[in-house]
Amino acid sequence: MTKPAASRIEIQTIDRVAFAGGIFFGDVGPYERIKGRALITVDPAAPDLAGVVDLDKAPRDGSGLVRFATDVLILKPVDLKRSNRRLFFDWGNRGNIRCLQFFNDAPGSNDPRGAAHAGNGFLMRRGYTVVMAGWQADLLPGDDRFLLDVPVATDNGRPITGKVRVEYIATGPGQRTFPLSSRASTRSHPAVSLDTRMAQLTRRRYARDERIPVPHDQWQFARVEGGAGLDNQGGETAIIPSDMHIHMPLGFEPGWIYELVYEGRDPLVLGLGHAAVRNVVAFLKSGRADSAGNANPLPGGMEKAYGWGRSQTGRCIRDFVHRGFNASQDGGKVFDGLLPHVAGAGRMWMNHRFANVIVSAGQQHEDHENPADTFPFSYAPSTDHLTGKTDGICKRPDSDPLIFHSQTGSEYWQRRGSLAHTDTQGNDLTLPENVRGYFWASSQHFADPLLKKPGRGICQNIQNVVWTSMLFRGLLDAMDAWASSGTLPPDSRIPRRADGTLVDVETWRRGFPEIPGVATPKEPNTLERLDFGPDYERGILAEPPRRTGEHYAVLVPATDADGNDIAGVRVPMVQVPLATYTGWNMRVRGQGHGALHDFTGSTIPFSDSAEERAVTRDPRRSIFERYGDAATYQRLIGEAARRLVAERLMLEEDVERCIAAAAGWHAPRHEVGLE
């Protein structure tokens, strides 16, 4: 293996304090919190960075090297000898820490300090050293987000310009101004000109409708600034020209898709995000001193390193592996195991000029033409039947890690999740030996472990209330056993064409119950092959892309008579249901009526009693007919939990949590009128 000519890292410690008030976590003892900054230097000509778009256009220091820096947070046992010598890396979603929420059932925080932030203490009781570092370079400071600072690419010192495309969807009336990036947390590519005639703003009601031009005199490159008025005039506002904002004086119509294509400048070298993760984790895992001679925060190093990310960062993990960044610079593996969650069939398409990394991957309504879902989709090599190209996520046996790919019903409906384990025509593929797939049946993309009473938002149904965080803990233990001792994990649990549990939408519709008053999706989020122009492979995209009319097969899980998914891992709430739980939910009138909403699932409650069911003509058996009383329901939940423990998908410690949560018909997640 050819090694890069130069690569250095220096860790600057900013803050070092006790974590969670110094409480003891079992035999591991107390933890400490280290906040720092990693300064990274790389050779832009290094072979392992050859695919990073515009790295050759980044400014260089006196040695001809490129510098960048990232925030780092480490939660570690005070006495590393009592740790399990495992590094757990949280690929923070949009710069936000997520692992403590989902593995420890803790409240979300980007500044975890107190005992509440440790939640149930799972990762700490296991002895993991938890690491977080910035990888997304277009984030702005605020809310304690983790930042990555990378250079702006230039053409020998002159600004680089090019087409930028962004969508805006107002969720309520009165929205008149957006950052050009569409998100307050995210850097916008500055507009070259404030003349709206040099840009094109369109709108359309649904993603595949024709674009309707918005007249140039109906919008501006501007922002609104407010303040207190004088002489008892009350508040006042000013419209200020801005190369970072779009303003529409009459407001954006809620639910409609507005799309701006404009000439932007100053692209960041965003592809360095993968190098930042690789270099930080490899350095910490090694235990060696940094390039400035400072001691490694983890002296003695780590025996294993695991990485986890959800949604955006699940896609990032898949892209990290596909682009070969799991090969460390000393010839080994950076991560021994990776756990991408709810990534669907996408990858993190940040490695192109003028990328907007914050944007969600393409859904049916929102950001439908985002380039995140491009071949290859599956871990196993396959052939794209539309282009003839053969590729796969896993193609480097020497550096490919062990992988648990987990996803929910939302990914099959909104994120083309079937393509993660089928070919492009929908035929089952055999996952590579280093990969397992786990479908979390009848659950949604974001399943809040601390959910209280659910709401609807701009959706037709109550959001999905299924609790799934126990699976994170069970699968991490299974991953550690696989990586450490070769103990094979549970077999993949995914829907398949071969057994009829993965189907086209018409077959799905015939199997889903006809529930009075409940609208069902017309189809899942389809996937058309888009043509981004001749420079696509070099990371320069034509905007907007050309629609080819050629499609990849997108399939969905078949359901039982209750409307709950048949295949996959059924958590206790799904094994013993109080409702139909789906991975889809639909937008209300005035908000893209009838289109699938973002990543939201549904809870469609059963009738409480046979009498209610007769009145509503609900074909599903009522709660009382199924269980009789709350005690029986709670007992059945416990039995379902123990089955998952026996299958090594859940831990014994979570059985009592499941039973306790089921008290009172799982209130407040569910409202059941029976005593």
KOLGUPA-66752 format. One record per residue: x, y, z of N, C-alpha, C in turn. Coordinates in steps of 0.02 Angstrom, whole numbers, plus 50000, padded with zeros to 5 digits. Example, Ala and Ser with C-alpha at 12.3 -4.5 7.8 and 13.67 -1.06 7.14 Angstrom:
<sites>
506604971650390506154977550390506604983550390506424988850354506844994750357506455000250394
</sites>
This chain:
<sites>
500424994050000500005000050000500445006250000500295011149956500665017349953500425021950008500885024350049500695028750103500725036050080500315040350111500335047450093501005050350112501195055650075501855058650086501895062050153501345065050177501365068450241500665068850270500625067750335499985068550370500155069350444499905074750474500055076050544499415077850580499415076650646498845078650687499105080950754498815086350779498975089050845498325090250882498285087750944497685088550984497815093851037497405099151036497455104351086496875103551135497035102251199496525101451250496285108251274495635109351271495345115651292495055115251362494755109551378494395108851442494425101451463494545100251527494565093451553494255093451623493655090351629493285090451692492975083651704492715082651764492345076551780491695076351740491495070351720490855069451685490345066551734489735068851729489175066351769489305066851843489655072251862489775073351933490235068351966490605064451925491065059651952490745053351979490115052051961489785045951986490125039751958490065034251993490365027951972489885024251925490155021651872489775017551825489995010251833489665006751879489834999751891490564998851909490874993651879491574992151893492054996751856491785000751809492215005051769492425011351808491995013551852492155019451892491945025851860492225031551883492015038051857492305039451788491975044151755492185046351688492415053651690492815055451640492995062451632492835064651561492805071151553492605074351490493175078651465493415077251405493955081151375493695084551312493735091051311493535094851250494175097751219494235096951154494845099251122494745101051049495295102051017495305103950946495865100150913495715096850857496215093150820496435097250760497085098450756497375101950699497675096750652497455096650590497645091350544497985094350483498525091150462498905093350403498975087350356498805088450292498855082950243499205085350180499465080650144499775081950079499235081450026499085086849990498545086649940498685081849882499325079849875499495075149821499495067849844499315066649908499315059749934498815055449896499005049349877498555045049840497895043649875497905043249942497285041549977496785047349978497005053249956496555059049953496415061149881496585056849834496515058649763495805060249743495315057349777494625058449758494285064349791494645068249833494345073849868494285079749819493675081649804493545086849754493835093549777494205096749733494495103449742495045103849794495295098049818495855098249865496465101449831496535100449766497095103449730497035111049726496455113749744496345121049741496325124149810496495120249861496515122849930497165126649941497165131949982497795135349998498265130750037498915131850028499425127650058499885131750103500175128350152500655131750195501335131850162501845134150199502505134750171502815128150149502555122650175502805116050156502395112850101501915116550074501495113850020500935109350045500775109650110500265105450139499625109350153499065105750162498415108750175498235107650248497995112850280497825112550351497075113250361496815109650410496115110550430496055108250503495485109450534495425108150606494705106150623494635102150676493975099850697493915099850773493305101150797493155100450868493155093050887493365091550949493385084650973493125084551045492715079651061492485078451130492605071151147492885069851206493025063051228492715062051297492315056851304492065054651370492405047951385492835047851434493255041951447493275040151521493385033751537493505032051607494125035551633494085037951694494665041151724495245036251725495105030051742495605024751742495495020351681495875021551628495785017751566495915010251574496275008451627496395001351639495744997651656495245001451678494594998451695494104999051637494325001851581493895002451522493884995851485493464995451433493474989451390493944990151331494314995751329494794997151275494444997151207493834999751208493445000651146493275007951136493425010551077493245017451060492575017351023492105021451044491455021951012491395028950983491385029350916491365035950883490655037550861490425043350882489765045850863489845050650805489625048350745489625052750686489045057650697489155063150732488615067550753488195070050695487535069250701487065071350650487035078950648487245081850592487245089150583487605092750641488145089650663488555092450716488285091350785487775087250793487455086050857487605079050884487755078550948487865072050981487205068250983487205061950962486595057950961486655051451001487265048851010487325042151038487065041651110487145046951150486895046551218486135046251220485815049451172485085049151167484845041951154485175038651107484905032351082485195026151116485815026451140486105020651175485995021151250485965027251277485885028251349485195030951367484745031851318484085034751332484135041151372484605045451352484725051751387484425057551349484305063151381484085069151345484635071651299484445074451242484935076851194485325082851221485975082951208486395088651227487045088351188487275094151164487935094551133488475096451184488275097351247488745099051300488615094551360488695087951352488525083351406489005084051465488715085351523489125086251583488845082551643488175083451655487875080951717487655073751713487415071351770487195064351775486615062851728486175067751717485615066651672485855064951602486405067851580486665066651513486945059651505487065056151560487285049151556486705044351546486085046751557485505042551549485535036351592485415030551560485455024251597486175021751605486655025451576487365023851586487635018051546487265015651496487455009551461488165009851433488325014851393488985015151362489535015651415489395019151469489895019951522489965013451562489415010251578489455003951615489824998551576489784999051510490164994351468490894996251462491075002351481491775004451480492005007551415491535009751372491725012851309492025019751319492505021451277492745028251271492365031451212491945036251227491515039251177491855045451148491875045651081492215051151047491735054350997491765060950995491385064750946491855069750913491805070550847492215075450812491815078350753491955084450736491605087650680491845084650614491365083650569491525081050502491175085150448490675089050467490275092850419490515100150418490825102150364491185108450363490765114550346490135113650328489725119450311489275121650368489385119150429488995121250487489255127950514488795131850542488975138150575488985137150650489365141250687489375140650760488685141850789488555138550846487925139350881487685132850909487325133150965487025127350997487545121951013488175124051023488725119451040488835114050987488655115550924488785110750870489525109550862489695103550838490395101750826490575103850755491105107850750491275111150687491905108250657491925108050591492525106450553492675112450510493275115050516493495120850476493955118450421493745119350359494155117450301494255123550256494735123250211494875129050169494345130150115494315136350092493935138150033494365136849971494085133549922494455132249860494465138549817495025139949785495085145649740495435143449676495375147549625495725146449562496345150949562496885148349593497495152149600497375158849634496965158749685496825164749723496205168549701495945166849643495335170049619494725166049640494165169349655493575165649677493325160749625493115154949647492785150049604492035151149609491705151249552490985152149550490655146249514490005145549523489645140149490488925139949513488535135649482487825135149495487695131749563487235134649601487015131949665486265131149661486005125549685485275124249685485055122749756484525126149779484265125249847483505125349845483195121349888482465121249895482255124549961481655127549960481365130550019480635128450023480425125850082479725124150094479515127250159479045131950156478785135150217478275130450250478325129650315477855125250351477265129050380477265135650372476705139650397476695146350363476145150150371476095156650338476575161750370476755166850331477165172250357477905171350348478125165750320478835164650308479045168750247479475173650257479675178150202480415177850186480815175250232481545175350222481845168650241482305166250200482705160350216483445162050205483895158850243484595158950221484645155450153485105157350112485165154050047485275146650055485595144450109485705137350121485065133650139484545137350158483885134950181483875133450256484445133250290484485131650361484885136950398484635139150456484985144250495485665141750520485725135150528486345132250556486895131550505486755133250441487195131050387487445136950344488085136850330488395141950288488065141950219487935147850193487685148550125488255150150078488205147850017488685149949966488475156949943488905161949952488705168749936488515169449862488005173549849487805174849780488295179649748488485178149687488955182549650488625189249635487985189149618487625195249600486975195549640486765201549660486115202549693485565204049643485725204049580485235205149527484845198649517484195198749534483795192649529483715190249457483845194549409483805192349339484375187649321484885187249364485445182849352485335175949385484745175049415484585168749449483895166549426483685160649447483035157949428482695155049489482135158049509481725155349563481095152449533480955146149550480345142749526479965140049586479345137949573478965134549624478545129149592478375124149631477945118749608477605115649668477015112749656476635110049713476915103349735477095099049687477375092549702478045091749667478445087149692479145086749671479215085549596478765081649567478845079949496478415084249450478115089549477477755094249435478235098549395477975101649344478385106449306478535112549349479135115249341479335121149378478995127449349478705131449393478375137649373478825143549392479055147449344479505153149361479155158249406479525160749456479295166349497479595172649468479185177649451479455183849420480015186849462480505189649428481105192249462480955197949509480405201749497480255207449540479845205449601479715198949611479335196649669479775193849725480435194149716480885191749768481545195549764481955194849817482585198449822483115194249855483735195849842484295193449884484335198549941484025196849997483985201750052483795198050116483865201650173483665199050237483265204450274482925202350326482525206950366482865208050433482915214350453483195215850519482685219850558482575217950620482065221350661482355224450723481985229250751482195232550812481645236850840481795240250894481305244650926481275251350890480665253750880480575260150848480605265950897480595272150871480595278250911479905281450910479805286150957479185290050959478565285550962478615280251003478035275851013477785272550949478235271450902478035268150840478015260550846478255257850902478295250650909478885247850871478835241350856479385238150821479435240450749480035240150721480135241950651480605236950618480555236350553480985231750516481305235350457481855232450433482195235050374482365229150328482315230350264482515225450213483215227250190483695222750202484395224250189484665219550136484955222150082485255217650031485745212750063485725206650040486155201450070486315196250017486945194450012487155189149966487085182249999486785182050059486705175750097485975174050110485485177950085484785176950101484345177950041483765174550043483235175749994482625178350031482315183550002481735186850035481175187549984480575185750005479985186549964479485190850003479385197049984478955201650023478255198950035477955195349988477285192749997477275185950033477855183150046477905176950083477905170750038478195165450064478205158950030477555155250047477225152649997476605149050009476755142350042476455140950100476615134750136476505128550094476965123750103476905117250070477165117049999477215122749966477465122849897478225122349898478495119349846479225118549840479495124349799479885128649830480235134049795480955131749782481195132949722481875130849705482255136649674482825138049702483245143549677483885140649646484025142749585484665141249553485015147849542485595148649571485955155049566486705153849559487065159149542487785158749536488095160149604488425155049632488735155849698489485156049692489815157349748490545157549749490815154549813491475153449813491855151349873491655144449899491725139149859491565132449884492085130149934491855126549985492295123450034492525116650009493105114350033493355107750017493035102850066492395101450054491995097650101492195090350108492485087550055492685080550056493205078950109493525084050138494015082850191493675080350255493015080350257492665077750315492825070550329492875066450276493055059350286493765058750313494225062850288494915062550312494955064650385494545069450406494545071650475494355065950522493815062350504493605056650546494145051250547494385049450488494905044250484495505046050527495765052150519496385053950554496295054550629495735057350651495615058150723495535051350756495115046950727494995040550758495625036150756495975036150700496585032150695497105034450746497155041050755497635043650804497455041650875496825042650894496625040850962496685033350974496505029450925496545022150931497265019850941497735023450911498445021350913498755022350982498535027451019498835029051084499485032751080499735034051020500385037351011500325044851023500895048051038500915055251045500765058650979500525064850982500365068350920500995071350888500915074850833501485077450795501865082850833501545085850883501895090950923502205087950986502155081350993502435078051051501975077751111501355080151104500875079851159500635072751169500515070851232500285064151247499595063051218499465057051194498815055151169498305055251227497715058151217497205057951270497015050851292497175045851249497025038951265497675034951266498095035951316498745032451318498645024951320499055021651281498995014351275498545012351218498145017051193497735015651134497125011351149496755010151097496135006151100496224999751059495954994251084495994987951047495524987750987494934990850995494434990850942494134997750936493884999350877493525005650866492885004050828492325006750853491675005950821491395012950806491035013350751490735019750733489985018850721489605023850741488875023750734488635030550709488145030250665487825036450643487125034850619486695039850622486005038850602485805044050549485405041750501485135046050449485705049150408485795055650413486325059050375486995055650386487155054050449487805051150462487835043650449487255040350446487255033550420487465033450347487215038450309487425039050239488175040650236488395044750284489105046650285489545040450296489325036050340489705029850353489755025650289489195024850253489205020950192489675024050140489685030650136490125034050089490855033350110490975033750175491645032950203491945026250183491545021050190491785014350171491875013850096491395016150058491425015549985492025019149956492215024749985492775028749959493445026449987493445021250028494075018350051494395021650110494035025850147494335029350203494415025050265494145018950265494265014750324494955011450323495335012650271496035010350270496455015650307496755013750363497165018450399497825019550363498165024750381498775026550345499365022050361499285017750412499815012850426499645006050397499105005650358498934999450324498414995250358498174997250417497654993350451496964996150439496494994250482495814996750480495725002250532495365007450514495195012650562494655009950609494085008150581493535005350620493504997850611493424994350666493324987150663492604985450647492144989650670491434988650657491074995250648490594995450603490195001450591489464999750593489065004350620488345003250628487955009050598487885009350532487465014550502486725013150513486365018050539485655017150554485245022050512484675019850488484185023650448484515027650391484995024750358485305027950300484935026550236484495021450236484195019350174484725017150125484615018550061485085016450009485555022049989485585027350030485975033250011486685033250036487055037950009487725039550033487775047050044488305049250077488385056350092488715059950033488295063249993488565066549934488805073549952489335073849993489625080350011490235081849969490485076949933491115077749897490985080449827490605086049824490545089549760490565097049772490745100649721490805107849727490115110949740490075115449787489455118749807488935114049836489165108749869488705104249904488395107949963487785105949980487445108350040487325102250084487785101050130487805094650166487225093950215486955099550239486425099350288485775096350260485685096950194485055095050163484935087550170484315085850187484135078750192484185075550123484295068950123484295065350060483595065550030483535063949966482915065049930482325061149957481805064749978481175061649997480675062449939480065060049950479565060449897479375067749883479335071849935479135078849926479725083549934480125082649987480665087250003481315085049971481655089749940482335088549912482355082249870481835081249830481755074949793482345073549746482655078749719483185077849670483885078849700483935077949765484595077849797484995071949769485645072849755486045067349725486285062149773486005061749834486255056949883486155049749862485605048249826485455041349808485695039849738486325038249734486635036549670486985029849676487025026249622487345019749621488065020349644488345015649684488025009449707487605010549770487075006549777486625006949834486755001349884486964995649861487024989649903487744988649926487814984849980488484982950004488794977849957488394973249932488644968149886488734971249816489254969349780489324971749711488724969549668488494974149626487954972649580488044977149519487634975949469487674979749407487064984249399487194990649385486664995449371486374993749303485744991549301485454989449238485334995249190485365001449215485265007249171485915009649139486475008749174487105011349148487615005849132487504999749158487984994349147488574994449195488594999349241489154999949287489084994849343489634991749365489644987049421490034990049479489724989849539490054992649598489684990349660489964991649719489654990049783489974994149838489634994949894489914998649950490534995149976490494988549984491064984550009491434981549950492044983749940492444981049884493194980849901493354982049966494054982049988494114977250048494184970750036494204965950091494714967350144495274970450126495794971850175495604977250225495154981650205494984987250250494244987650266493824983950232493104984350247492974981850318492584985450357492444983450426491844978650429491704976150488491074972850500490524978150501489944976650474489414981750467488744978950488488384982750530487674981650544487294987350511486914985750459486494990850426485784989950453485534994850490484864994450518484435000150490483794998550477483345003650451482625001950471482195006950465481505006450487481045006450426480395006250440479915006750385479975013150346480175018550379480235025050345480735024750288481275020850297481775020550244481525016850182481105011850192480835008450133480345012850095479975017150131479495021550098479805027950073480275030850110480545037350091481265037250067481655032250086482375032450072482605026550030482145023749991482315018449943482715012849976482515011150039482905006450079482974999550050482514997450007482564990749978483204989949936483434995449906484024995049863484664993749903484634994249969485224992450009485354984950007484844980949989484944973649987484624970349926484464974349874484254971549810484684974549755484644971549696484964974749639484504980349614484704983749561484334989649539483664987949507483534981449494482894979349468482454976049522482694976149585482294973649640482394966349657482904963149631483034956149647483464955649710483314950749752483694949749814484434948849799484854952049841485574951049839485774947549904486324943749901486614940849961487104945749991486984947750054487434952450086488124949450095488654953450090489334950850101489394947850171489894943550181489984940150244490104944950302490364950950288490504955750341489914960350356489334959050326488764963550333488154959650359487794962850405487134960450425486634966150416486024964350395485504969350388484934968050437484704973250471484164972450519483624977650506483024975250488482454979550477482064980050542481994986050569481614987250630480894988250611480514982850610479854982650581479374987750613478964990850571478424995350593478655000950638479265003350629479505009050667479685014650619479825020650647479965026350604480695028650611480885033050566481565035550559481855038150625481495042550658481725045250722481255042750776481485038050816481075035050869481355037550936481055042750963481295046051023481215041451083481775039351116481705035051175481325038251232481325045051234480995048651289480345051951267480045049251214479435052251188478885052451241478555058051246477965058551289477355057951243476855062151253476255061651213476425063851141476275059751091476455061351023475975066450992476205069650938475785074350902475725072450829475395076850790475305075750718475735080450677475845086550700476195091450659475785093050598476095092850539475735094150476475575087550441475485082250481475345075550455474615073650468474365068750432473685066550439473585062050500474105058350519474055053550574474515055450631474365052850691474835053450747475495050250727476045053250748476695050450730476795043550761477235039650731477385032850755477695033150826477435029050872477645029350942478065023250962478245018950916478595012750933479285014350963479435011251020480065012251056480555006751035481155008851012481635004050984482335004451012482475008951059483165010151078483505003951109483104999251134483404993151162483804989351109483624990151045483984986650991484684989350982484784995850993485454998650988485924995151037485684994351098486114991351150486254984051134485744980351114485834973351098486314972351040486234976450988486654975550929487374977850941487484982750984488174984750998488534979051034488204975851082488514970051114488664964551063488204963551016488314958350965488894960250919488954966650902489514968850861490174967850897490204969450961490824968750999491024961351003490534956951012490694949851015490944947350948490664949850894490874947850826491594950250813491724956550829492394959450815492924956750862492734955150923493224953350974493384945950975492864941750969492974934550977492724930450917492464933850866492214930150808491534926950818491194928550873490524925850885490044928850834489764924650792489334927150739488724930650769488514936250740487924939750765487284936450741486714938750764486084936050738486054936850662485734932050629485664932450557485294938850537485394940950476485044946750450484284945650456483934951050470483204950850475482934956350430482854954850366482624959750317482084956650273481644960650245481144957950199481464955950133481184950750102481474948150040480934946749988481134947549925480684945749871480524938249873481024934249889480964926949883480414924149928480294927249986479784924550031479154928850033479114933749988478504937749983478434943150035478974944750073478924949950123479184956750098479444956950037479654963050005479284963449939478864968649930478374968549875478334975349841478014975349782477854981649749477254984749784477124991149769476604994749807475904991949795475764989349735475104986549722474984980249764475494976049770475424970149814475354972349886475734977349906475674979949974474964982349987474684985949940474014988749950473484983349960473564977749924473084972249931473124969050001473704969450033473784966350099473654971050157473654977650145473564982450199472814983250213472614983350277471894983650293471574990250271470934989850254470554995850235470274998950299470655003650327470465006750390470055012950374469445013350399469015019150383469345025750400469325030450352469585037150363470335037850357470685032550339471415032750335471635032450262471955037750238472235037850171472895034150170473035030750115473665027150108474085030150052474735029050052475155032050001475005029449931475075033849883475015031849814475575027049796476175028549821476775024649806477325026649853477855022649858478435024949897478805030249857479325032949886479745037949853480135034549798479925035649736480245032249679480935035149667481335031749627482015034049613482135034049538482175040049511482335041049441483085042349434483385039549383484085041149370484115048249343484495052549377484565059449357485235060549321485235064949273485845066549236486095073349261486655073249298486935079349325487485082249281487525079949220487985082949173488645079349165489055081449117489665077849100490215078249153490175083249198490705084049249490515081049316489985077049317489735074149379490275070249415490655066049380491165061949412491715066149443491805072349419492305076849447492025081149503491385079949521491095083549576490795090249557490695091549493490395097849471489735096149438489185098349469488525096149449488165101549408487835099349355487385103749319486745104449359486505110649368485905111849409485395115949371484755113749371484505107449399484695101549354484655095449381484835089549340484295088249288484495084449237484015082449185483675075949207483015075849202482635069749218482665065049158482875058849170482975054149115482365049949100481905049349149481335044849140481495037549153482115036049172482325029249188482315028249264482035022549286481925021549358482255015149385482435015549449482665009749486482065006949526482085000449540481534997249576481574999149650481005001549677480945003149748480364999049776480504994649824480004990049852479894991549926479344988949953479164990450023478994983950060479024983950127478864977950165478114976250163477974969850156477274967550160477044967750232476374968450241476094968950308475634963150324475474962450389474984957450410474284960650408473794957050434473104959450432472994965750472473434967150520473394973350559473724979250525474094977950471474474983250438475174984050465475394979550509476074979750535476534975350494477164977550488477634974150444477764966950468477804962450420477884955350436478614953650451479064955750407479764953850413480124958350463480744956550478481174960650518481154959150592481444963650630481464963150703480854966850730480414963150763479824966150792479944967350867479994973650886480094975250957479444973550994479464973351062478864971351099478234975151080478284981751069477684985551052477384983450986477784980450941477524978150877477284970950882477624967050922477394960150932476714960050968476614964951011475984965351050475684972251037475384973250979475214980050957474574982750988474564989250994473954992951011473704997050952474054996450896473895000550837474234997650776474065000450720474454999350658475015004550660475635002250655476215006650657476545006450588476605012150556476895012350489477515016750487477915015850435478485020250423478305026350382477675027050363477465032750321476925036750356476895043050338476355047550360476265052550302475675055450298475525059550240475365066650260475555071150216475465078350227474725080250225474555085250266473865087650268473735092650212473105094350202472915099250152473265105850165473515108950112473885115250118474625114350132474855108150138475565106750152475825101250106475625101450043475815096049997475365090150007474725091450011474215086450030474315079849994474355074450033474385067750005475075065149992475575069549990476265067249982476535064650048477005060050045477315057550106477685063250142477645063350208477965068550247478645066350272479155069650248479825068950276479975061750297480165060650360480335053850384479845051550439479235054050437478765052850491478345046750478478265042450529477825036750525477155038250558476725033250560476045034150586475895029150642475475031350688475145026950736474395027550721474085022050701473365021950686473045017250737472785019950792472575015750849472015010850831472045005050864471485000450861470895003350900470305001050885469735002750927469844999950997469575003351047469635000851115469234994451125468624994351097468174988751112467834986251049467514980451055467154977650998466574982150978466254985551027465704990051012465944995950970466514998750989466785004350951466985002050881467274996250876467484993550811466874992650765466304990350793465704989450752465454996050725465485001250766465245007850745465695010750691466345010050700466825013050652466965008650592466715002350594466824997550540467574996250528467944996150583468664994750580468764987250573469134984950521469234977750512469724974650562470094978750600470594976150646470274974550714470484969050745470224967350811470374972950861469914974050907469994979350957470484977151011470684982051052471154980651106470864975951157470234977051177469924972751227469844965651201469684964851136469624958151108470294954451109470834958051101471494955051098471754953151167471694957851215472064957151277471624956751340471034959151336470584958651394470714963951447471334964551470471474969651521472214971751516472374977151551473044980051547473584975451575473404971451625473894966851654474104961551604473614958951566473784953951515474224956951461474054963151441474474966551391475194967251416475274969451478475944970351506476324963751511475974958351529476294951851532476544949651464476144950751411476334948751344476924952851318476954959151338477534963251320478164960151350478134957951412478714954751443478924948451407478444944351386478604938251349478924939851282478684945051249478984947051185479694949451195479814953151249480484955551264480964949751276480744944751312481184939051326481344935151263480884934951215481044931651151481604935251115481604941851118482144945651085482804944651121482794943851187483404942451224483684935651202483244930751195483464924051174483764924251103483534928951063483784929550994484404934050990484644936451048485244940751053485154947451017484544949751014484394956250984484254961551038484214959451099484044963851154484394961251217484504965651265484854963851326484364962351383484574958051428484144956251485483944962451525484404967251531484254973151572483664977151545483494976351480482954980151450482274976851458482254970751482481614967351490481174971051540481454972551599481054975951649480874983051627481304986251588481134992851562480514992351516480504987251475479934986451430479294985051468479344980851519478754979251559478494985451596478954989251625478754995251662478435000351615478725001151555478455006051508477765004151484477604997651485476954995251460476384996351509476544998651570476014999751619475515004851594474875003651609474355008251587474295008851512474365003151479474305002851406474825007451371475415007551397475975011251368475835018851367475485021251416475395028451422476075031651441476225037751417475795042151378475875041351302476265036351279476315035351207475635033551177475245029851214474585027751191474055030351239473475031951211472895033651252472365028351240472265024151290471775018751285471245020051338470605019651318470065021351364469845015751409470205010051408470005004351450470365004651517470025002451568470335001951635470664995151643
</sites>
